[in-house]
Amino acid sequence: MPEKKVCLIAGLGNPGNTYTKTRHNVGFMVIDELAYSFSIPVEKKKYETIYGRGLVKGVDVILVKPFAYMNKSGPPVYAISNFYKISLKDILVIHDDIDLSFGRIKIYQKGGSGGHKGMNSLIDTFGNDNIPRLRIGIGRSETGTSVSDYVLDEFDEKEKDELKLIIRTACDTAVTILYNGIAEAMNKFNEKRNIILEHS
């Protein structure tokens, strides 16, 4: 196991029941699945986040959901990471991406936001784009729906049938990053075109 490990995983989304099942909230969904899989209660509240701390395969991990709405995700994540003295290299951010086809998962060690408002806020707040992130493809609307409406819509019925596998794979990817490092995770997961196609 590498010496340098991710020890804070922040899933991005919007708080409240209105947004729970929307495309923009896949980051929250992955946090919920990790919390369930490793029996980590995510119920503590601090700095406009809800979070929990526990072990993932022996790695000390804090799971975080910022509750300040997507475009203000940066300050809560920064505050909780600063409180626990977690360096930027030990943070993993998980968020949706319309520029990846539905079901595709891709890992980046750094880079721009790609227009994602949550990542924009994080990069602005940290003053740095060296933020490891796990992007989950939600694709683009095929019916001409605006981006803002599309990401705040719920997944369609076909997507819902496939979503569980995508979330599970995203969790496996996050665990690989934690336990084996981001380079190995990139080699293992970044070349897969689409999680659904891989299992069809």
C-alpha positions in Angstrom: 0.0 0.0 0.0 1.4 3.4 -0.9 2.5 5.9 1.7 0.5 8.7 0.2 -3.2 7.9 0.4 -6.4 9.7 -0.3 -8.0 10.3 3.1 -10.9 12.6 2.2 -13.5 11.8 -0.4 -15.9 14.6 -1.3 -18.9 13.8 -3.4 -20.5 16.8 -5.0 -24.3 17.5 -5.3 -27.1 19.6 -4.0 -28.8 19.2 -0.6 -32.5 18.5 -0.2 -35.0 15.9 -1.3 -35.7 17.8 -4.5 -32.3 17.0 -5.8 -31.6 13.5 -4.3 -32.1 11.5 -7.5 -30.9 14.0 -10.0 -28.0 13.6 -12.4 -26.1 16.3 -10.7 -26.1 14.3 -7.5 -24.2 11.2 -8.5 -21.3 12.4 -6.3 -23.6 12.2 -3.3 -24.8 8.8 -4.5 -21.2 7.4 -4.5 -20.6 8.7 -1.0 -23.8 7.1 0.2 -22.8 3.8 -1.3 -19.3 3.9 0.2 -20.8 4.8 3.6 -23.1 1.8 3.3 -20.4 -0.6 2.1 -17.9 0.2 4.8 -20.4 1.0 7.6 -19.4 4.6 8.0 -22.2 6.8 9.3 -22.3 10.1 7.4 -24.2 12.2 9.8 -21.9 14.6 11.5 -22.3 18.3 10.6 -19.6 20.9 10.4 -18.8 23.8 8.0 -21.9 23.3 5.8 -21.0 19.7 5.2 -22.4 16.3 6.4 -19.6 13.8 6.9 -18.4 10.7 8.5 -15.1 9.1 9.4 -14.1 5.4 9.2 -11.9 2.8 7.6 -11.9 1.7 4.0 -9.7 -1.4 3.8 -7.6 -0.1 6.7 -7.3 3.4 5.3 -8.5 6.2 7.5 -11.1 8.0 5.4 -13.5 11.0 5.8 -16.5 10.9 3.5 -18.0 14.4 2.8 -21.0 15.8 1.2 -20.9 19.7 1.0 -24.4 21.1 1.7 -23.9 24.6 0.4 -25.2 23.8 -3.1 -23.1 22.8 -6.1 -21.7 26.2 -7.1 -20.5 26.8 -3.5 -18.9 23.4 -2.9 -15.4 24.8 -2.5 -15.5 26.6 0.9 -17.1 23.7 2.8 -14.7 21.1 1.4 -11.8 23.5 2.1 -13.0 24.1 5.7 -13.3 20.4 6.6 -10.0 19.5 5.0 -8.3 22.3 6.8 -9.9 21.3 10.1 -8.5 17.8 9.7 -5.2 19.1 8.2 -5.6 17.1 5.0 -3.4 18.1 2.1 -4.8 18.7 -1.3 -3.1 15.6 -2.7 -5.0 13.4 -0.2 -8.5 14.7 -1.4 -10.6 12.9 -4.0 -13.6 14.8 -5.5 -16.3 12.8 -7.2 -18.7 14.6 -9.6 -20.9 14.2 -12.6 -19.7 15.1 -16.1 -21.9 15.8 -19.2 -18.9 15.6 -21.5 -18.4 11.9 -20.7 -20.9 9.4 -22.1 -23.4 7.9 -19.7 -21.7 5.2 -17.6 -18.1 6.2 -18.4 -15.8 6.9 -15.4 -12.5 8.8 -15.7 -9.9 9.8 -13.1 -7.8 13.0 -13.3 -5.0 14.1 -11.0 -5.4 17.7 -11.9 -6.8 20.1 -14.5 -9.5 22.6 -15.2 -13.1 22.4 -14.2 -14.5 21.6 -17.6 -17.2 24.0 -16.9 -18.5 22.1 -13.8 -19.6 24.7 -11.3 -18.7 22.6 -8.3 -15.2 22.1 -9.5 -15.0 25.8 -10.4 -15.7 26.6 -6.8 -13.2 24.1 -5.5 -10.4 25.3 -7.8 -11.2 29.0 -6.9 -11.3 28.2 -3.1 -8.1 26.1 -3.0 -6.4 28.4 -5.5 -5.1 25.3 -7.2 -6.3 22.9 -9.8 -4.1 20.0 -8.6 -7.2 18.3 -7.2 -7.7 14.6 -7.9 -11.1 14.0 -9.2 -13.3 11.1 -10.3 -15.7 12.1 -13.1 -18.8 10.1 -13.7 -20.4 10.4 -17.2 -24.0 11.4 -17.4 -23.9 12.3 -21.1 -25.8 15.1 -22.8 -29.5 15.6 -23.5 -30.6 14.0 -26.7 -33.8 16.1 -26.8 -32.3 19.6 -26.7 -32.9 20.2 -23.0 -30.7 22.9 -21.6 -27.7 21.8 -19.6 -29.0 23.4 -16.4 -32.4 21.6 -16.7 -30.8 18.3 -17.8 -28.4 17.9 -14.9 -31.2 18.8 -12.4 -33.6 16.2 -13.9 -33.8 12.7 -12.6 -32.3 9.8 -14.6 -34.7 8.3 -17.1 -36.0 4.8 -16.5 -33.4 3.0 -18.7 -30.6 4.9 -16.9 -32.0 4.1 -13.5 -31.7 0.4 -14.3 -28.0 0.8 -15.1 -27.2 3.4 -12.4 -26.5 0.9 -9.6 -23.7 -0.7 -11.6 -22.2 2.7 -12.4 -22.3 3.8 -8.7 -20.8 0.4 -7.6 -18.0 0.8 -10.2 -17.3 4.3 -9.0 -17.0 3.0 -5.5 -14.6 0.3 -6.6 -12.5 3.0 -8.4 -12.4 5.2 -5.3 -11.3 2.2 -3.2 -8.5 1.4 -5.7 -7.3 5.0 -5.5 -7.2 4.8 -1.7 -5.5 1.4 -1.5 -3.3 1.2 -4.6 -2.8 4.9 -5.6 -4.2 7.0 -8.3 -1.8 5.9 -11.0 -2.9 2.2 -10.8 -6.6 3.3 -10.7 -6.1 5.3 -13.8 -4.5 2.4 -15.6 -7.3 0.1 -14.5 -10.4 2.3 -15.1 -9.6 5.1 -17.5 -9.4 2.9 -20.6 -12.9 1.5 -20.2 -15.1 3.2 -22.8 -18.4 2.8 -20.9 -19.3 0.7 -17.8 -22.6 -0.3 -19.3 -21.1 -1.4 -22.6 -18.5 -3.4 -20.8 -21.2 -5.4 -19.0 -23.7 -5.7 -21.9 
